[in-house]
Amino acid sequence: MATYMIGDVQGCMAPLQRMLDEVGFSASRDTVYLLGDLVNRGPASLEVLRWVQACGSSAQCVLGNHDLHLLAVAHGVRRAHRKDTLAPLLQAPDAPALLEALRHQPLARLVHGWLLVHAGVLPQWTVATTLALSAEFEAAMAGADHRGFLNTMYSNEPASWRNDLTGHDRLRVIVNALTRLRLCDAQGTMEFDTKDNGESAPAGYMPWFDVPGRLSAGHPIAFGHWSTLRGVERADVLALDTGCVWGGCLTAAELRPLTPGETAADLTRVQVSCPQAQVPG
């Protein structure tokens, strides 16, 4: 039995299948965790979600910003972008079942001692807090008003966390941190304009995992979302989005507890090259 975590697939089923073949994945004995952005920009989002559904509990995920965008478009509260590649999925006869399953996925999971998220964790959040806030989001998305939240999801405000936040403002900060965060300041105020590796960050802003005093520091965290990091790692942090959809590669890492003295660098990693899958125009 083996367990793997894989960075952003973004509708690139062919590289994912090559990765699965490379590691000898079998849904009857192994488990894979996808770190969000299962869909969009690549050519085969429908095939990716069908594969996840066919694997049952052997393929699990956390939600990323593109997955939430898909749900918003499907619910009619967000217009498709020009570069979206979601139409075949939305028009498929099994789309309702695939979307319903996606709607019930969390933003964070704790597996073999690793916190799995798509983007980042605010410095004021412990691992336990992060999981509790993900559960709040999951409950909201399972409820009758999930369309109402999707309709108000797209805003950068509030830009920072407060414990007294309520309603859609509270959910929005949770979603923005766990699916969009790259940079924040020492107080956890988020910045969403910088897309590079952080070298052009505004004064006072830094990668979320470098914030001094981060309460989740020391606990292993794996994430995707930030392809320009090109797989940066710290002792307790592992970035697994290596730009598959942009012609980079798809990266998988074994998912197991770290033994005393081990770091993220000690995990076995596998990569497969990806032709540029982003649809032009």
Secondary structure, DSSP 8 states (H G I E B T S, - for coil): --EEEE---TT-HHHHHHHHHHHT--TTT-EEEE-S--SSSSS-HHHHHHHHHHHGGGEEE---HHHHHHHHHHTTSS---TT---HHHHTSTTHHHHHHHHHT--SEEEETTEEEESS---TT--HHHHHHHHHHHHHHHHSTTHHHHHHH-----S-S--TT--HHHHHHHHHHHHHH--EE-TT--EE-S--SSSTT--TT-EEGGG-TT-TTTTS-EEE-S-GGG-S-EETTEEE----GGGTSEEEEEE-----TT--GGGS-EEEEE----S---
